[in-house]
Amino acid sequence: MKEEKIKAELFYKGIESFEKHDFYDAHEHWEDLWSDYRLKDAKFIQALIQLAVGYFHITNNNKNGALGLFNKCIPKFNDYLPEYREINVIHILEQVDKTMKEINNIKELNKFNWSLVPNIRR
């Protein structure tokens, strides 16, 4: 019972951090969940980790790192369409697609349109 509560807390802390655009913290919460517990949906949590780190790379002006992680999370999210854990996975994938187009069309990542970050709040 206690383990389930801890897993839920880590999951929701990750969502809360992501929604605040604290991508590193979101990654940390989800990474703890992914690495410390046996999960039936480990691939979904891994996709969330990669999503968060992709956006974190934008803050560090790491275009290739961001694109690489977005490309890694897409096939994982595709396994959980259209919605999973009450999260609209289609929306995430649409926003990742827009994000990747934006990254490829701007010269400087500090000009990234942060409104493209998906809203994943349940």
DRENMARZA-997656 format. One record per residue: residue number from 1; x, y, z of N, C-alpha, C in turn; residue in three letters. Coordinates in steps of 0.001 Angstrom, whole numbers, plus 500000, padded with zeros to 6 digits. Layout:
! residues N
- drennu,n_px,n_py,n_pz,ca_px,ca_py,ca_pz,c_px,c_py,c_pz,drenti
- NUM,X,Y,Z,X,Y,Z,X,Y,Z,ala;
...
! end
This chain:
! residues 122
- drennu,n_px,n_py,n_pz,ca_px,ca_py,ca_pz,c_px,c_py,c_pz,drenti
- 1,500826,498801,500000,500000,500000,500000,500869,501262,500000,met;
- 2,501863,501275,500869,502737,502442,500946,503493,502664,499629,lys;
- 3,503922,501566,499012,504646,501671,497748,503778,502319,496671,glu;
- 4,502506,501946,496614,501587,502533,495630,501457,504039,495841,glu;
- 5,501429,504459,497090,501319,505891,497407,502572,506638,496948,lys;
- 6,503727,506051,497200,504990,506678,496779,505046,506785,495261,ile;
- 7,504645,505714,494574,504654,505731,493101,503715,506815,492570,lys;
- 8,502542,506933,493170,501590,507965,492737,502149,509358,493003,ala;
- 9,502775,509546,494146,503360,510853,494474,504441,511234,493472,glu;
- 10,505309,510296,493137,506365,510589,492164,505763,510942,490806,leu;
- 11,504756,510198,490396,504109,510462,489110,503516,511873,489087,phe;
- 12,502758,512219,490140,502106,513528,490171,503092,514673,490370,tyr;
- 13,504158,514436,491128,505192,515468,491273,505849,515745,489918,lys;
- 14,506027,514688,489126,506576,514862,487780,505658,515710,486920,gly;
- 15,504367,515429,486978,503399,516217,486206,503414,517674,486663,ile;
- 16,503382,517867,487976,503377,519230,488526,504618,520004,488080,glu;
- 17,505769,519376,488162,507014,520043,487732,506992,520340,486246,ser;
- 18,506544,519383,485446,506483,519591,484000,505583,520775,483670,phe;
- 19,504436,520841,484316,503482,521929,484053,504058,523298,484422,glu;
- 20,504993,523320,485359,505662,524572,485751,506877,524845,484863,lys;
- 21,507091,523970,483894,508260,524022,483009,509565,523802,483775,his;
- 22,509471,523106,484903,510657,522657,485639,510988,521263,485109,asp;
- 23,511529,521256,483910,511709,520001,483190,512733,519080,483842,phe;
- 24,513772,519663,484424,514765,518820,485091,514140,518104,486282,tyr;
- 25,513359,518841,487084,512709,518227,488249,511694,517169,487813,asp;
- 26,510943,517448,486757,509984,516463,486246,510714,515179,485888,ala;
- 27,511820,515332,485180,512633,514178,484793,513095,513410,486028,his;
- 28,513521,514121,487070,514016,513474,488279,512925,512644,488964,glu;
- 29,511732,513215,489106,510630,512486,489748,510280,511224,488951,his;
- 30,510135,511390,487639,509775,510246,486801,510913,509229,486730,trp;
- 31,512137,509701,486740,513290,508792,486723,513309,507940,487995,glu;
- 32,513025,508565,489140,512955,507807,490392,511870,506734,490309,asp;
- 33,510737,507106,489778,509628,506157,489619,510031,505014,488697,leu;
- 34,510632,505365,487569,510995,504399,486538,512091,503438,487005,trp;
- 35,513066,503979,487731,514216,503149,488092,514036,502399,489416,ser;
- 36,513213,502918,490320,513103,502324,491653,511985,501289,491793,asp;
- 37,511065,501233,490835,509906,500361,490970,509667,499557,489694,tyr;
- 38,509135,498370,489872,508709,497574,488718,507351,498112,488284,arg;
- 39,507284,498581,487068,506054,499194,486560,505561,498426,485346,leu;
- 40,504264,498245,485267,503674,497621,484082,503795,498543,482883,lys;
- 41,503817,499842,483153,503871,500840,482084,505193,501617,482088,asp;
- 42,506270,500899,482340,507596,501539,482397,507915,502302,481116,ala;
- 43,507463,501788,479982,507739,502454,478700,507056,503822,478638,lys;
- 44,505864,503929,479199,505163,505210,479220,505907,506217,480094,phe;
- 45,506363,505767,481256,507115,506651,482153,508427,507062,481488,ile;
- 46,509056,506136,480793,510284,506467,480071,510015,507516,478996,gln;
- 47,508880,507422,478324,508522,508430,477317,508358,509800,477971,ala;
- 48,507742,509848,479151,507598,511124,479866,508961,511691,480249,leu;
- 49,509863,510822,480700,511231,511252,481038,511897,511864,479813,ile;
- 50,511813,511174,478692,512446,511668,477467,511810,512976,477003,gln;
- 51,510510,513093,477167,509813,514336,476826,510358,515494,477667,leu;
- 52,510450,515276,478973,510940,516331,479871,512377,516711,479548,ala;
- 53,513216,515720,479305,514622,516017,479005,514750,516706,477650,val;
- 54,513876,516365,476713,513871,517059,475425,513645,518551,475610,gly;
- 55,512657,518900,476412,512403,520328,476663,513518,520951,477494,tyr;
- 56,514085,520188,478411,515220,520695,479178,516375,521044,478251,phe;
- 57,516624,520211,477235,517698,520486,476281,517464,521806,475537,his;
- 58,516218,522152,475302,515950,523444,474651,516454,524581,475534,ile;
- 59,516271,524453,476844,516732,525520,477754,518252,525637,477746,thr;
- 60,518941,524563,477362,520408,524558,477299,520940,524776,475893,asn;
- 61,520064,525180,474972,520458,525404,473578,521056,524165,472929,asn;
- 62,520556,522999,473298,521048,521740,472744,520002,521202,471761,asn;
- 63,520059,521720,470543,519091,521358,469510,519104,519861,469207,lys;
- 64,520294,519301,468983,520385,517885,468633,519905,516989,469773,asn;
- 65,520230,517348,471001,519772,516579,472154,518259,516596,472270,gly;
- 66,517673,517777,472069,516215,517906,472138,515548,517067,471062,ala;
- 67,515988,517224,469828,515384,516480,468726,515552,514968,468921,leu;
- 68,516716,514564,469393,516970,513145,469615,516013,512546,470642,gly;
- 69,515788,513257,471730,514898,512734,472760,513440,512766,472326,leu;
- 70,513050,513797,471597,511675,513815,471085,511452,512631,470140,phe;
- 71,512447,512362,469302,512329,511219,468389,512281,509882,469132,asn;
- 72,512912,509805,470289,512873,508572,471082,511539,508393,471795,lys;
- 73,510930,509491,472237,509687,509353,473011,508469,509101,472122,cys;
- 74,508502,509526,470890,507334,509387,470005,506871,507934,469865,ile;
- 75,507752,506991,469498,507254,505614,469352,506745,505022,470662,pro;
- 76,507313,505439,471771,506832,504936,473061,505426,505454,473337,lys;
- 77,505210,506753,473113,503870,507316,473317,502853,506681,472371,phe;
- 78,503281,506338,471168,502363,505720,470196,501744,504429,470720,asn;
- 79,502414,503772,471650,501883,502536,472232,500773,502796,473254,asp;
- 80,500522,504064,473572,499558,504393,474621,498454,505333,474135,tyr;
- 81,498188,505310,472853,497150,506164,472271,495765,505616,472589,leu;
- 82,494763,506441,472626,494781,507902,472504,494997,508602,473846,pro;
- 83,494720,507881,474938,494835,508456,476273,495351,507368,477205,glu;
- 84,496183,507785,478140,496697,506820,479106,496921,507537,480427,tyr;
- 85,496573,506890,481518,496651,507496,482850,495950,508855,482857,arg;
- 86,494866,508919,482135,494067,510144,481998,494862,511301,481386,glu;
- 87,495883,510974,480624,496688,511968,479910,496377,511823,478428,ile;
- 88,496123,512944,477784,495814,512956,476359,497125,512794,475574,asn;
- 89,497420,511565,475219,498677,511256,474530,498684,511847,473123,val;
- 90,497537,511893,472493,497457,512510,471159,497910,513965,471235,ile;
- 91,497457,514681,472247,497860,516086,472423,499380,516199,472592,his;
- 92,499954,515309,473396,501410,515343,473586,502105,515164,472245,ile;
- 93,501681,514173,471477,502330,513911,470188,502147,515066,469210,leu;
- 94,500984,515687,469206,500763,516851,468335,501702,517988,468709,glu;
- 95,501850,518221,470008,502710,519320,470464,504182,519010,470232,gln;
- 96,504567,517751,470372,505956,517378,470086,506253,517609,468607,val;
- 97,505313,517270,467752,505488,517509,466315,505660,519006,466040,asp;
- 98,504819,519824,466636,504936,521287,466464,506254,521796,467038,lys;
- 99,506650,521232,468168,507912,521630,468801,509090,521332,467890,thr;
- 100,509104,520136,467308,510216,519761,466437,510272,520650,465193,met;
- 101,509115,520977,464639,509084,521887,463485,509613,523261,463876,lys;
- 102,509200,523735,465045,509663,525034,465543,511179,525034,465715,glu;
- 103,511708,523982,466346,513157,523890,466566,513908,523930,465236,ile;
- 104,513377,523249,464255,514046,523210,462950,513894,524503,462169,asn;
- 105,512919,525337,462530,512669,526574,461781,513244,527828,462419,asn;
- 106,513707,527729,463659,514287,528918,464288,515802,528774,464313,ile;
- 107,516467,529920,464273,517928,529891,464258,518508,529768,465661,lys;
- 108,517809,530345,466629,518312,530343,467997,517249,529760,468925,glu;
- 109,517643,528770,469727,516673,528117,470606,516137,529052,471693,leu;
- 110,516861,530140,471977,516333,531070,472985,515101,531823,472478,asn;
- 111,514763,531634,471222,513554,532226,470649,512406,531202,470576,lys;
- 112,512593,530044,471211,511586,528985,471183,510263,529473,471777,phe;
- 113,509179,529078,471135,507827,529426,471573,507377,528422,472643,asn;
- 114,507496,528804,473909,507217,527888,475016,505743,527520,475131,trp;
- 115,504878,528204,474410,503459,527817,474434,503235,526484,473711,ser;
- 116,504243,525980,473016,504134,524700,472323,504299,523498,473260,leu;
- 117,504773,523739,474472,504933,522644,475431,503553,522061,475738,val;
- 118,503402,520742,475641,502075,520174,475879,501635,520325,477333,pro;
- 119,500345,520460,477500,499749,520451,478835,499394,519007,479133,asn;
- 120,500019,518433,480142,499754,517032,480440,498972,516837,481732,ile;
- 121,498571,517923,482343,497817,517788,483588,496573,516954,483361,arg;
- 122,496334,516078,484299,495206,515159,484217,493895,515884,484391,arg;
! end
